[in-house]
Amino acid sequence: MRVLSTSLSSRLPSVVIADDSAVAREGLVAIIRRDLGYTVCGLATDERTTGELAEKHQPDLLVIEPFLGRHDGIFLLKQFAARFPQVRILAVSRQREDIYAERALRAGASG
């Protein structure tokens, strides 16, 4: 059997994780690597770093706490969805109210 060079279609999906909680970031990294096998290509703690990492790595997935930093989380999600339309956005929040999930989906999160 002849093995061909690795193509873009056979690479592992990549993810940038953005959360201002170190415990949440570490947990997400462990789950994503163990259960999904994704490549974690960046960790961010604020809006600016999240944008820089998304720009640099063009990940397949952005996992983001919508209440990151001092900005309104829904506004932040709208910005990233418009700026990186090819990136799937997963909003992960410790907020208990369903309204935040609904607002995140309307703002452009994929889930």
NORFENFEN-V109631 format. One record per helix or strand of 3 or more residues. SS is the DSSP state (H for helix, E for strand). FROM is the first residue (numbers start at 1). LEN is the number of residues. If there is no record, write none. Layout:
# NORFENFEN-V109631
<<SS,FROM,LEN> <SS,FROM,LEN>>
This chain:
# NORFENFEN-V109631
<<H,8,3> <E,14,5> <H,22,15> <E,39,6> <H,47,11> <E,61,4> <H,73,11> <E,88,4> <H,98,10>>
